[in-house]
Amino acid sequence: MPGFLIAVLGFLLYANTLQNDFALDDVSAIKKNWVVKQGVSSFPVILKTPYRYGYRASDDELYRPLPLMVFATLWQLFPSNPFPFHLLNVLLYALTGIVLFNLLKKLFHGYHPLLAFAATILFIAHPLHTEVVANIKSLDEILSFLFVLLCVHQLLLFLETRKNKNMLMAWMLLFLAFLCKEGTIVMLAAIPLILAMFAGATKADLVKITGLLSIAAIIFILMRANALGGMAVGKKFQVQENVLVMAPDIGVRFATIFFVMFQYLVLIVLPNPLSSDYSFPEWNLTSWSSPLPWVSLFVYGALLFIAIKYFTKNKIVSFAIFLFLITISLYSNILMTIGSLFGERFLYIPLLGFTIVVGWLILKLFRMPVSGENKMDSEFFTAKNRKVFIALSVLIVPYSYLTISRNAEWKDTVTLFSNDVMNRPNSALLNYNYANELKAEKAEKETDVVKRNAIYDNAIYHYQRALELYPGYEEVYEQLGLAFYYRGIDSAAFANVEKGLELNPNRSTAYNSLGTLYFEKRKDYNKALELYKEAVRLNPNYVDGWRNVGAAYGTLGQFDKAVDAFQQVLRLDPVNVTVLNFLAQTYRSMGDNATADLYEGKAQKAARLEK
């Protein structure tokens, strides 16, 4: 019964996400991912390519094939429909509540039964999980944690029964967790800790289990290396992704790291306002002359001291702190620089350490006996436990309000960024992303010319704001140029796209954008073709670039070359409606009506699938 109530709460808290559209990273992972949109036939490609291969061909350190395979399956069954994607996230999150509660009941079998319940229900209700559940892409977070929980369940059974089938099942579940998210690697430290503290595992057990689970990690690492073309980690990130890349020395680097680590603690305790981005210069480099890094260093040092000191005296608190420190370590940027300075999703598992401590504190506050064997579920809801439930409600009610409110802001990317840019106005990346959405989504859907121009003007404002915050932001110049192009201010359009190319001569999308300006504004089709060809030379998997190469050849009357270019698009994106129609037009211009009719039929079929 308690587990069921936790699951119901989890579902109800996120039920309003079921009406949401694809948002934020859902676009690159699903909506505009030409690999995923091929359905189950894309599985072989997904298994041997980086995470964002189907969206853009660029350096990518991520290898998460299992979520992409789930997305591909759902897209084949429900193309362009975000509802089943959101439903799956919500259902799996609710299931996580049940599995987590049952696992904590087993681990905390010598403690008051309300401890597992309190820790789990606070975990499920906490607003910091909104990014994970409301953002479809974060299925990777949900699945990886769920598989880890099930893995620990099987390991507990193995220690009880010594049956190899349980060990094998645990191994398979952890391997599936790795296929969902690289961060699973920290579980090779967390799982032995769990088994040592709460399952009575011997040193021999821990060595055997850790060794076998490490094989799953090694196999995953080899698969990842094959897909990414090497074993390297820690690629060069941009300033707007992680400001630590421009830290002048190790002192500034670690002062900034501890400043950010303190912000994690603040957001756990006061989860409002939330944002999809906290990047430069909203949060900038800091030094040890600031007090916050020292406060953070003291707090984390104190946590580590408490965890060690009470390792045997108070297993609950010690375990909770160690779980938090272990699982947050990968995202701390201490071990290596990652692609983000800070992220709410990074707290998905670490937050459990916090809710365990809060549950323990509530029991202590009302003098409930923390120790004592677990009792039947029917004994949970008795009068003597009333104060605990009231205390939990004091937290869960505001948590629920914040969660449901934040879910509404995840309605679509425009809505998300419009809210977040108010909360984090000094984020260059957030201003840039919001401007992109205004230009590419909102303006294109507006039929009234005056209103559409106003939207473009708003986009231009936020592009310029991004450049004020970070003048070296090369991508912004290109997109600002396109905004001026749509606004009809041609001189500013050319000047800004060319400025972007000046900052980065190897940016394929900038060549494509400049080609579009020559094609549309100056009708210089040969120059446009030259620029388009340079774009696809730099990025051979650039779908829009190949489409424009084909369009330029077709305009110049070189139909055979146009067909070749369009076929390059279909090699990458077989259901590209625009290119299928272009091919039909090209073949009709060549006098091949039969082939033209064939591609028109394919275009119509693809268009129906998109609806």
MARLOSE-261032 format. One record per residue (C-alpha): x, y, z. Coordinates in steps of 0.25 Angstrom, whole numbers, padded with zeros to 4 digits, always signed. Each point is the difference from the previous one (the first is absolute). Last residue first. Example, Ala and Ser with C-alpha at 12.3 -4.5 7.8 and 13.67 -1.06 7.14 Angstrom:
2
+0055-0004+0029-0006-0014+0002
This chain:
611
+0005+0058-0155+0014-0004-0004-0004-0014-0005-0010+0006-0009+0011+0009-0006+0009-0012-0002-0011-0007-0008-0002+0012-0008+0015+0002-0003+0001-0015-0004-0012+0002-0010+0007+0012-0006+0013-0007-0001-0007-0011-0008-0008+0010-0009+0014+0007-0003+0005-0014-0004-0011-0002-0010+0001+0015-0005+0014-0001-0004+0000+0013-0009+0013+0005+0007-0009+0011+0006-0009-0011+0005+0012-0006+0007+0004+0012+0007-0014+0003+0005-0001-0014+0006+0014+0001+0006-0004+0013+0006-0013-0006+0006+0009-0011+0006+0009+0010+0005-0011+0008+0007-0006-0013+0006+0013-0005+0006-0004-0015+0002+0013-0006-0003+0009+0009+0009+0015-0003-0002+0000-0007-0013-0012+0008-0004+0008+0013+0002+0011-0006-0009-0011-0004-0010-0003+0015-0001+0014+0003-0004+0001-0010-0011-0014+0005-0005+0006+0014-0001+0012-0005-0007-0009-0006-0011-0008+0012+0000+0010+0010-0004-0010+0011-0004+0006+0011+0009-0012+0000+0009+0001-0015+0001+0015+0001+0004-0004+0010+0011-0011-0008+0005+0009-0013+0001+0011+0008+0008-0011+0005+0009-0005-0013+0003+0014-0005+0002+0002+0011+0010-0013-0002+0008+0004-0015+0002+0014+0003+0005+0006-0014+0000+0013+0003-0008+0003+0012+0010+0012+0009-0005-0002-0005-0014-0015+0002+0002+0002+0015+0003+0010+0002-0011-0010-0005-0010-0011+0010+0005+0010+0011-0001+0004-0003-0014-0015-0002-0004-0003+0014+0006+0011+0006-0008-0006-0007-0013-0014+0004+0004+0002+0015+0001-0014+0003+0002+0004+0012+0009-0010-0002+0011-0005-0014-0001+0013-0008-0005+0010+0009+0006-0007+0001+0013-0002-0015+0000+0015-0003-0003+0003+0009+0012-0009-0009+0009+0007-0013-0006+0014+0006+0002-0004+0003+0014-0006-0014+0003+0014-0006-0004+0008+0008+0010+0014-0002-0004+0004+0015-0002-0004+0003+0015+0001+0014+0004+0000+0005-0014-0011-0009-0004-0008+0006+0011+0003+0014-0005-0004-0004-0014-0014-0004+0006-0001+0013+0007+0004+0009-0011-0009-0007-0010-0013+0001+0008+0004+0014+0004+0000+0004-0014-0013-0007-0004-0009+0006+0011-0013-0008-0005-0004-0005+0013+0002-0014-0004+0014+0004-0004+0002+0007+0013-0003-0013+0007+0009-0007-0009+0011+0009+0004-0003-0002+0014+0001-0015-0002+0014+0001-0006+0005+0011+0010-0005-0009+0012+0008-0012-0004+0013+0008+0002-0002+0004+0015+0012+0008+0001-0007+0012+0005-0006-0007+0013-0010+0007+0008-0002+0011-0010+0000-0011-0011-0011-0007+0007-0008+0013+0002+0002+0002-0015-0007-0013-0003-0010+0003+0010-0004+0013-0007+0000-0006-0013-0010-0011+0005-0009+0011+0005+0001+0007-0014-0003-0013-0007-0013-0001+0009-0004+0014-0003+0002-0003-0015-0009-0012+0001-0011+0009+0008+0000+0010-0011+0000-0011-0011-0012-0007+0006+0002-0015-0004+0008-0004+0012+0005-0015-0001+0014+0004-0005+0002+0011+0011-0003-0010+0011+0009-0011-0004+0013+0003-0007+0001+0015+0004-0006-0001+0014+0007-0013+0003+0013+0005-0005-0001+0013+0009-0003-0009+0012+0012-0008-0003+0009+0012-0001-0005+0007+0013+0002-0014+0007+0014-0002-0005+0004+0015+0004-0006-0002+0014-0002+0013+0007-0015+0000+0000-0001-0013+0009-0014+0001+0006-0006+0008-0012+0008-0008-0010-0006-0013+0007-0015+0004-0003+0002+0003-0015+0009-0011-0001-0010-0011+0005-0012+0006-0008+0008+0001-0013+0005-0015+0002-0013-0006+0002-0010-0002+0012+0012-0001+0010-0005+0012+0007-0012-0008+0004+0009-0010+0006+0005+0011+0009-0013+0003+0006-0003-0015+0003+0013-0001+0007+0000+0012+0008-0014-0003+0005+0004-0014+0003+0012+0004+0008-0009+0010+0007-0009-0011+0004+0011-0011+0003+0008+0008+0010-0011+0003+0010-0006-0013-0004+0012-0008+0005-0002+0007+0014-0015-0003+0000+0004-0015-0003+0010+0000+0011-0010+0006+0010-0011-0011-0004+0009-0012+0003-0006-0003+0013-0014+0001-0007+0003-0012-0009+0003+0000-0015+0013-0008-0001-0005-0012+0008-0007-0006-0013+0013+0000-0007+0005-0011+0010+0011+0003+0009+0015+0003-0002+0009-0004+0012+0004+0011+0010+0010+0011-0001-0005+0014-0002-0009+0000+0012-0009+0013-0003+0004+0011+0009-0008+0010-0008+0013+0007-0005+0007-0013-0001-0010-0005-0010+0001+0013-0008+0015+0000+0000+0001-0014-0006-0010+0004-0011+0009+0013-0003+0012-0009+0000-0006-0009-0010-0005+0011-0008+0014+0006-0001+0007-0013-0004-0011-0002-0011+0003+0014-0006+0013-0006-0005-0008-0009-0010-0007+0011-0008+0010+0011+0004+0007+0001-0013-0014+0003-0007+0001+0013+0007+0012+0004-0008+0013+0008+0003+0013+0003-0008-0004-0008-0012+0008-0008-0010+0009-0007+0010+0014+0004+0005+0007-0011+0007+0001-0006+0014-0004+0013+0007-0011+0004-0010-0010-0003+0011-0009-0008-0009+0007-0014+0002+0001+0003+0015-0015+0002+0002-0002-0015+0001+0011-0003+0010-0002+0012+0009-0015-0002+0001+0001-0015+0002+0011+0003+0011-0009+0010+0007-0012-0010+0000+0008-0011+0004+0006+0007+0012-0014+0005+0004-0006-0014+0000+0012-0007+0005+0000+0008+0013+0011-0006+0009+0007-0008-0010+0004+0010-0010-0003+0011+0009+0014+0006+0000+0002-0002-0015-0014+0006-0004+0002+0011+0010+0014+0004-0005-0005+0000-0015-0012+0009+0003+0009+0009+0008+0010+0001-0012-0012+0003-0009-0004+0011+0009+0014+0006+0002+0003+0000-0015-0014+0006-0003+0003+0011+0010+0014+0003-0005-0006+0000-0015-0011+0010+0005+0010+0010+0007+0006+0006-0013+0015+0002+0001+0001-0014-0004-0003+0003-0014-0013+0001-0009-0002-0004-0015-0014+0004-0005-0014-0004+0003-0010+0008-0008+0012+0002-0009+0000-0011-0004-0010-0012+0003-0012-0002+0010-0009-0007-0011-0013-0008+0000-0005+0009+0012-0006-0002+0014-0005+0011+0009-0001-0006+0010+0005-0013+0006+0004+0005+0013+0007-0011+0008+0005-0008-0012+0003+0013-0008+0009+0006+0012+0007-0013+0000+0003+0000-0015+0004+0014+0001+0011-0004+0010+0006-0009-0010+0000+0012-0010+0008+0008+0009+0009-0012+0003+0003-0001-0015+0002+0014-0002+0011+0000+0011+0006-0012-0006+0002+0006-0013+0004+0013+0005+0011-0007+0008+0004-0009-0011+0003+0011-0010-0005+0009-0011-0014-0006+0000-0005+0001-0014-0005-0014-0002-0007+0002+0014-0011+0008-0006-0007-0012-0005-0010+0000-0011+0001+0015-0004+0015-0001+0001+0001-0011-0010+0004-0015+0002+0013-0006-0003-0001-0015+0001+0000-0007+0014+0001-0015-0004+0008-0007-0010-0002-0015-0002-0001+0000-0015-0009+0001-0013-0013+0004+0007-0008-0013-0003+0012-0009+0002+0004+0007+0013-0014-0001+0005-0001-0015-0003+0014-0002+0007-0005+0008+0012-0013-0008+0001+0008-0013+0000+0009+0006+0011-0012+0004+0008-0007-0013+0000+0014-0007+0003+0000+0010+0012-0013-0007+0006+0008-0013+0000+0011+0006+0008-0009+0008+0009-0008-0013+0004+0013-0008+0002+0007+0010+0008-0012+0004+0008-0003-0015+0003+0014-0003+0005+0000+0012+0009-0013-0005+0006-0014+0006-0003-0008+0002+0012-0012+0006-0008-0001+0014+0006+0014+0007+0001+0008-0009-0009-0011-0002-0011-0003+0014-0001+0015+0004-0001+0002-0011-0010-0011+0007-0008+0005+0014+0001+0014-0002-0005-0003-0007-0013-0012+0008+0000+0009+0012-0004+0001-0006-0014-0015+0002-0002+0003+0014-0005+0002-0006-0014-0015+0000-0002-0010-0010-0006+0009-0011-0005+0007+0001+0013-0014-0003+0007-0002-0012-0009+0014-0005+0004-0005+0001+0015-0012-0008-0003+0007-0011-0007+0010-0001+0011-0011-0001+0011-0007-0010-0009+0013-0008+0000+0002+0001+0015-0015-0004+0002+0002-0012-0009+0012-0004+0008-0008-0004+0012+0007+0003+0013-0014+0001+0007+0002+0012+0009+0012+0007-0006-0006-0002-0014-0014+0005+0004+0007+0013+0005+0008+0001-0013-0014-0002-0008-0006+0012+0008+0013+0008-0003-0001-0002-0015-0015+0004+0001+0004+0013+0006+0011+0002-0010-0010-0003-0012-0009+0011+0006+0011+0010+0001+0005-0003-0014-0015+0001-0005-0003+0013+0006+0013+0007-0004-0001-0005-0014-0015+0004-0001+0006+0014+0001-0003+0002-0014-0015+0002+0003+0003+0012+0008-0012+0001+0010+0006-0012+0008+0014+0004+0002-0002+0015+0000-0011-0001+0010+0009-0008+0010+0004+0012+0007-0014+0002+0005+0001-0011+0011-0012-0009+0000+0006-0013-0003+0012+0002+0009-0009+0004+0011-0009-0012-0002+0012-0009+0000+0007+0005+0013-0013+0001+0008-0004-0015-0004+0014-0006+0002+0000+0007+0014-0014-0003+0003+0003-0015+0002+0009+0003+0013+0014-0006-0002+0006-0014+0000-0006-0003-0014+0007+0013-0006+0006-0007-0012-0013-0008-0003-0009+0012+0002+0009+0008-0008-0001-0009-0012-0016-0001+0001+0000+0015+0001+0009+0002-0012-0008-0010-0009-0013+0006+0003+0005+0015-0002+0007-0005-0013-0013-0005-0005-0006+0014+0001+0012+0005-0008-0001-0011-0010-0015+0004-0002+0003+0015-0001+0011-0002-0010-0008-0010-0008-0012+0010-0001+0009+0011-0005+0005-0008-0011-0014-0005-0003-0005+0014+0000+0011+0006-0009-0007-0004-0013+0009+0003-0012-0001-0015-0004-0007-0009+0009+0004-0015-0003+0013+0003-0007+0003+0012+0009-0002-0009+0012+0010-0010-0005+0010+0010-0004-0001+0007+0014+0002-0014+0007+0012-0002-0009+0005+0014+0003-0001-0003+0015+0008-0013-0002+0011+0006-0008+0006+0010+0010+0014+0003-0005+0003+0015+0003+0014+0006-0002-0005+0007-0013+0009+0008-0010-0009+0003-0011-0009-0006-0011-0013+0006+0004-0014-0006+0003+0001-0014-0003+0014-0001+0006-0004+0006+0013+0002-0012+0009+0013-0005-0007-0001-0011-0010+0001-0016+0000-0012-0004+0007-0009+0011-0006+0004-0005-0014-0004-0014+0003-0013+0004+0006-0005+0009-0011-0009-0010-0006-0008+0002+0013-0005+0013-0004+0006+0009-0011-0003+0012+0008+0010-0003+0010+0011+0001-0011-0005+0013-0005+0000+0007+0013-0008+0012-0001-0012-0004+0009+0008-0010+0009+0013+0002+0007+0003+0014-0007-0014+0005+0002-0002-0007+0014+0012+0008+0005-0009+0013+0002-0015-0004-0001-0009-0010-0007-0014+0004+0003-0007+0000+0013-0014-0006+0002+0005-0012+0008+0008+0010+0009-0012+0003+0008+0000-0014+0005+0014+0002+0007-0004+0002+0014-0012-0010-0002+0009-0011-0004+0010+0001+0011-0011+0001+0010-0006-0012-0005+0014-0007+0001+0002+0004+0014-0014-0005+0004+0003-0013-0007+0012-0002+0008-0007+0004+0013-0011-0011-0003
